[in-house]
């Protein structure tokens, strides 16, 4: 009989705890050796996201992200940057989020120095050509226009506006067409100069590497990096009052529904318990929502639940895409599962959720890009890194009583919000169904 891993034992796998060093300029360098791999990922994280933007500069973090790829000190044209990485078989990209921006390059291990050089050159020494900025402004306006063709995204954005009314979290990370069109060139450069400071950034690397060599090379490449004055993120409290529903009447084949509720922050002690609760509700083909709404009732192809955790607040969501004629029925079925989970979760279902979450976590950390993200995101946002074993232990500590407590505290009828995108003239029938039993 094969040996069984007992509860509380460390999970199998390599130690992914990074070597952490702080350079003289304040830049943190996290290096995670993965000697069995043939690749290396270099990720540059900076505290520059939607939550750092004043209303009149909404979208500036995303605009900066686009602009730095248009040319840097050592590579004055966009094609120079892409060829440097793609020319060795690698990939390079970036993403802007609410609380940070990340630039990353994944390359064959022998090309580590090239990736490190390219990433730090474009992030720390961009040219910011005024003409190129105007081109990217137009590209982003097209990107925003594309959202109009994605009803699922529209429903998600409408829910953000209901939950985080009049805050940076309640709008599109890319800004609005008006704000993007009006952000001054000078303000864009000033924003980059201030937010992109060594003390507000870090490097997270994973793969076949030597931490001492990485730190020494990073120090050389950032020796002339000018310091800025980064601004902290802006508060984004959940709306205590305001509209319960938002309707976007749009000629679509399906009605897209998002049910929203407050949840815990990304630093809250209950965040692991909440993750399991949301997983039981709607993550995967064995989740309650999937089994009830899709398998038993055949009301939706896509139905799932997910969480949004910020440093000071959070939310849980249920998403459905359904036949407009059956939208009310599908909404009632989903709300029925929200109501039922308040009655409790049996020990075997909780154990399945633990194993599912731990397994997905392990499978997701087989890649150098994923490991650099795991360490970099935690370090930037929380200043500490929880290991895989620590997270697994946190999942193991969750009890059925914890889930019942959270379900009854956060899944309440008075907290429900609903966003709808689809061919509906009146939201009243759906709003009337927004009830918990």
C-alpha positions in Angstrom: 0.0 0.0 0.0 1.5 3.4 -0.9 2.4 5.8 1.8 -0.1 8.5 2.6 0.7 12.1 3.4 -0.6 12.9 6.8 -2.4 16.1 7.6 0.1 18.8 8.5 3.1 17.2 6.7 5.0 19.4 4.2 3.8 19.1 0.7 6.1 17.3 -1.7 8.2 19.5 -4.0 11.2 21.8 -4.1 11.6 24.6 -1.6 10.4 27.8 -3.4 11.4 30.2 -0.7 13.5 33.0 -2.5 16.8 34.4 -1.6 16.0 38.0 -0.6 18.5 40.8 -0.9 18.0 44.6 -0.8 20.3 46.6 -3.0 21.9 49.9 -1.8 19.2 51.9 -3.7 16.4 50.1 -1.9 15.4 47.7 -4.7 14.4 44.2 -3.4 15.7 41.3 -5.4 14.1 37.9 -4.9 15.8 34.9 -6.5 14.3 31.4 -6.4 16.7 28.7 -7.7 14.9 26.0 -9.7 17.9 24.1 -11.0 15.7 21.4 -12.6 14.3 23.9 -15.1 15.7 25.1 -18.4 14.2 28.5 -18.2 14.3 31.6 -16.1 11.6 34.3 -15.6 12.5 37.9 -14.6 9.6 39.8 -13.2 9.7 43.5 -12.3 6.9 44.6 -9.9 6.1 48.2 -9.1 3.5 49.8 -6.9 1.7 51.6 -9.7 -1.9 50.6 -10.4 -5.4 52.0 -10.6 -5.4 52.6 -6.8 -2.6 55.1 -7.1 -4.4 57.3 -9.6 -6.3 60.5 -9.0 -9.6 60.6 -11.0 -8.2 62.9 -13.6 -5.4 60.5 -14.2 -7.5 57.4 -14.4 -5.6 54.9 -16.6 -2.2 56.5 -16.3 -0.6 53.3 -14.9 -1.8 51.4 -17.9 -0.7 54.2 -20.2 2.8 54.1 -18.7 2.9 50.3 -19.1 2.2 50.7 -22.9 4.7 53.6 -23.3 7.8 51.9 -21.8 7.6 49.2 -24.5 7.9 51.9 -27.2 11.6 52.4 -26.6 14.3 52.6 -23.9 17.8 54.0 -23.5 19.6 50.9 -24.9 16.8 49.9 -27.3 15.3 53.0 -28.8 12.5 51.3 -30.8 9.8 48.9 -29.8 11.1 46.3 -32.2 14.5 46.3 -30.5 12.9 45.3 -27.3 10.8 42.5 -28.7 13.6 41.1 -30.9 16.0 41.0 -27.9 13.7 38.6 -26.1 11.9 36.8 -28.9 15.2 36.5 -30.8 16.3 34.0 -28.2 13.0 32.1 -28.1 11.6 34.0 -25.1 8.5 35.9 -24.3 7.9 39.3 -22.8 4.8 41.0 -21.6 3.3 43.2 -18.9 0.1 43.7 -16.9 -1.5 46.6 -15.0 -3.6 45.7 -12.0 -5.4 47.7 -9.3 -2.4 47.6 -6.9 0.6 47.1 -9.1 2.1 46.8 -12.5 4.3 43.9 -13.5 6.7 43.4 -16.4 8.1 40.0 -17.1 10.3 38.0 -19.5 10.7 34.3 -19.7 13.7 33.0 -21.5 16.0 30.0 -21.8 18.3 29.9 -18.8 21.5 30.9 -20.6 19.7 34.2 -21.6 19.1 35.3 -18.1 21.4 38.4 -18.4 19.6 39.5 -21.6 16.2 39.3 -19.9 17.4 41.1 -16.8 18.9 43.8 -18.9 15.9 44.3 -21.1 13.3 44.4 -18.3 15.3 46.9 -16.2 16.2 49.0 -19.2 12.6 49.5 -20.4 11.1 50.0 -16.8 13.8 52.3 -15.5 15.0 54.1 -18.6 12.1 54.5 -21.1 12.4 57.2 -23.7 8.8 58.4 -23.5 8.7 59.9 -27.0 5.7 62.2 -27.2 4.6 61.0 -30.6 4.8 57.4 -29.5 2.7 58.2 -26.4 0.0 59.6 -28.7 0.0 56.4 -30.7 -0.4 54.3 -27.5 -3.2 56.6 -26.3 -5.1 55.7 -29.5 -4.3 52.0 -29.0 -5.7 52.1 -25.5 -8.8 53.8 -26.7 -9.3 50.9 -29.1 -8.7 48.5 -26.1 -11.4 50.3 -24.2 -13.7 50.1 -27.2 -13.2 46.3 -27.3 -14.7 46.0 -23.9 -18.0 47.1 -25.4 -18.0 43.8 -27.4 -17.5 41.8 -24.2 -20.7 41.7 -22.2 -19.0 39.5 -19.5 -16.4 42.3 -18.9 -19.1 44.9 -18.9 -21.1 43.0 -16.2 -17.9 42.7 -14.1 -17.1 46.4 -14.4 -20.7 47.3 -13.5 -20.4 45.2 -10.4 -17.2 46.9 -9.4 -19.0 50.3 -9.7 -21.8 49.0 -7.4 -19.4 47.6 -4.8 -16.7 50.3 -4.9 -18.7 53.4 -5.9 -16.7 56.5 -6.6 -13.3 54.9 -5.9 -10.5 53.9 -8.2 -11.5 50.2 -7.8 -14.9 51.0 -9.1 -13.7 51.8 -12.6 -11.9 50.1 -15.4 -8.1 49.7 -14.7 -7.4 51.1 -18.1 -9.4 54.3 -17.3 -12.2 55.8 -19.2 -12.2 57.0 -22.8 -12.4 60.6 -21.6 -9.6 60.3 -19.0 -7.3 58.4 -21.4 -7.8 61.0 -24.1 -7.0 63.9 -21.7 -4.0 62.6 -19.6 -1.2 65.1 -20.3 2.1 63.9 -21.5 3.9 65.7 -18.7 1.7 64.1 -16.0 2.3 60.7 -17.5 6.1 61.1 -17.3 5.9 62.6 -13.8 3.7 59.6 -12.7 6.3 57.2 -14.0 9.2 59.2 -12.4 7.6 59.2 -9.0 6.0 55.7 -8.8 8.9 53.9 -10.4 11.2 54.3 -7.5 13.5 51.5 -6.2 11.8 51.6 -2.8 8.4 51.0 -4.5 9.6 48.1 -6.7 11.2 44.7 -6.7 12.6 42.1 -8.9 11.4 38.5 -8.6 13.3 35.8 -10.5 12.8 32.1 -10.7 14.6 29.3 -12.6 18.1 28.1 -13.2 20.0 30.9 -11.6 22.6 31.9 -9.0 21.1 34.5 -6.5 24.5 36.1 -5.8 25.1 36.7 -9.5 21.6 38.0 -10.1 21.9 40.5 -7.2 25.3 41.8 -8.4 24.1 42.2 -12.0 20.9 44.0 -10.9 23.0 46.4 -8.8 25.0 47.2 -11.9 22.0 47.7 -14.1 20.2 50.0 -11.6 23.2 52.0 -10.4 22.0 55.2 -12.2 18.3 54.8 -11.4 16.9 58.1 -10.3 14.8 58.1 -7.2 11.2 59.2 -7.2 8.5 60.1 -4.6 5.9 57.3 -4.8 2.4 57.9 -3.6 0.6 55.3 -1.5 -2.6 53.6 -2.8 -5.9 55.4 -2.3 -8.5 54.0 0.0 -11.3 52.0 -1.6 -14.0 51.2 0.9 -16.9 49.1 -0.1 -20.1 51.1 -0.6 -22.3 51.0 2.4 -25.3 52.4 0.5 -26.4 53.1 -3.0 -27.9 51.2 -5.9 -28.4 47.4 -5.6 -28.6 46.8 -9.3 -27.1 48.0 -12.6 -28.6 47.2 -16.0 -27.0 47.6 -19.4 -29.6 47.0 -22.1 -27.6 45.4 -24.9 -28.6 43.1 -27.8 -26.7 40.0 -26.8 -27.5 36.3 -27.3 -27.1 35.7 -23.6 -27.9 37.6 -20.4 -24.7 38.1 -18.3 -25.4 38.3 -14.6 -23.0 39.0 -11.7 -24.1 38.7 -8.1 -21.7 40.6 -5.8 -21.2 40.6 -2.0 -18.6 42.1 0.3 -15.8 39.7 1.4 -12.5 39.8 3.3 -9.3 41.6 2.3 -6.2 39.9 1.0 -4.6 40.3 4.4 -7.5 39.3 6.6 -7.0 36.2 8.9 -10.1 34.6 7.3 -8.9 34.9 3.7 -8.0 31.2 3.4 -11.4 30.1 4.9 -13.2 32.5 2.5 -11.2 31.1 -0.4 -12.4 27.6 0.4 -16.0 28.8 0.9 -16.0 30.5 -2.5 -14.4 27.4 -4.0 -17.1 25.1 -2.6 -19.7 27.4 -4.0 -18.5 27.8 -7.5 -14.9 26.8 -8.5 -14.8 23.7 -10.7 -17.1 21.1 -12.1 -17.8 19.6 -8.7 -18.8 22.9 -7.1 -22.3 23.5 -5.9 -23.2 26.1 -8.4 -22.0 24.0 -11.3 -23.8 20.9 -10.2 -27.1 22.7 -9.5 -27.3 25.4 -12.2 -25.6 23.5 -15.1 -25.8 19.8 -14.4 -29.2 19.5 -12.7 -31.1 22.4 -14.2 -29.3 22.9 -17.5 -29.7 26.7 -17.1 -26.1 27.9 -18.0 -23.0 26.8 -19.8 -20.8 29.1 -17.7 -21.5 29.5 -14.0 -18.8 30.1 -11.4 -17.9 32.0 -8.3 -14.7 34.0 -7.6 -13.2 36.4 -5.1 -11.5 39.8 -5.4 -9.1 40.5 -2.5 -7.6 43.9 -2.0 -5.4 45.2 0.8 -8.2 46.8 2.6 -11.4 45.2 1.3 -12.7 42.4 -0.9 -15.7 40.9 -2.6 -17.1 37.6 -3.8 -18.9 37.2 -7.1 -21.1 34.7 -8.8 -21.2 34.9 -12.7 -23.8 33.4 -15.0 -24.3 33.6 -18.7 -27.9 32.4 -19.6 -30.8 32.5 -22.0 -32.5 35.8 -21.5 -35.8 34.0 -21.1 -34.5 32.0 -18.2 -32.4 34.7 -16.5 -34.7 35.0 -13.5 -34.9 31.2 -13.0 -31.1 30.9 -13.2 -30.6 33.8 -10.8 -33.0 32.2 -8.3 -31.1 28.9 -8.6 -27.8 30.6 -7.9 -29.2 32.5 -5.0 -30.6 29.2 -3.7 -27.0 27.9 -3.5 -25.9 31.0 -1.7 -28.6 30.5 0.8 -28.0 26.8 1.2 -24.3 27.2 2.0 -25.2 29.2 5.0 -26.6 26.0 6.5 -23.1 24.5 6.7 -20.6 22.4 4.9 -20.0 18.8 5.8 -16.5 17.6 6.7 -16.0 15.5 3.6 -16.9 18.4 1.3 -14.5 20.7 3.2 -11.8 18.1 2.8 -12.4 17.9 -0.9 -12.2 21.7 -1.2 -8.8 21.7 0.7 -7.4 19.0 -1.6 -8.6 20.9 -4.6 -7.1 24.2 -3.5 -3.8 22.6 -2.5 -3.6 20.6 -5.7 -4.3 23.6 -7.9 -1.7 25.6 -6.0 0.9 23.0 -6.5 0.1 22.5 -10.2 0.3 26.2 -10.7 3.8 26.4 -9.3 5.5 24.1 -11.8 6.5 27.0 -14.0 9.2 29.6 -13.5 6.8 32.4 -14.4 4.3 31.2 -11.8 6.9 31.0 -9.0 8.3 34.5 -9.8 4.7 35.8 -9.6 3.9 33.9 -6.3 6.9 35.4 -4.6 6.9 38.9 -6.2 3.2 39.6 -5.7 3.2 38.7 -2.0 6.4 40.6 -1.3 5.2 43.8 -3.0 1.7 43.9 -1.5 2.4 42.4 2.0 6.1 42.6 2.6 6.2 38.9 3.4 6.0 35.7 1.6 4.0 32.7 2.7 5.4 29.4 1.6 3.4 26.6 -0.1 3.5 24.6 3.2 2.3 27.6 5.2 -0.7 28.2 2.9 -1.5 24.4 3.0 -1.4 24.6 6.8 -3.7 27.6 6.7 -6.2 25.6 4.6 -5.9 22.6 6.9 -6.7 24.8 9.9 -10.1 25.9 8.4 -13.1 24.2 10.1 -16.7 23.8 9.1 -17.6 26.2 11.9 -15.3 28.8 10.2 -17.2 28.4 6.9 -20.6 28.7 8.6 -19.5 31.8 10.4 -18.3 33.5 7.3 -21.2 32.4 5.2 -23.7 33.9 7.7 -21.7 37.1 8.2 -21.1 37.9 4.5 -23.9 36.2 2.6 -26.8 38.5 3.6 -29.7 39.7 1.5 -29.2 43.3 2.5 -25.6 43.2 1.0 -26.6 41.6 -2.3 -25.7 43.5 -5.5 -26.6 42.5 -9.1 -25.3 43.7 -12.5 -27.0 42.7 -15.7 -25.9 43.0 -19.3 -28.4 41.7 -21.9 -31.5 42.3 -23.9 -33.6 43.6 -21.0 -35.6 46.9 -20.8 -36.4 46.6 -17.2 -34.3 45.2 -14.3 -37.3 45.0 -11.9 -38.0 41.2 -12.5 -34.4 40.4 -11.8 -34.2 42.8 -8.8 -37.4 41.2 -7.4 -35.6 37.9 -7.5 -32.6 39.2 -5.6 -33.6 37.4 -2.4 -32.1 34.8 -0.1 -34.3 32.1 1.5 
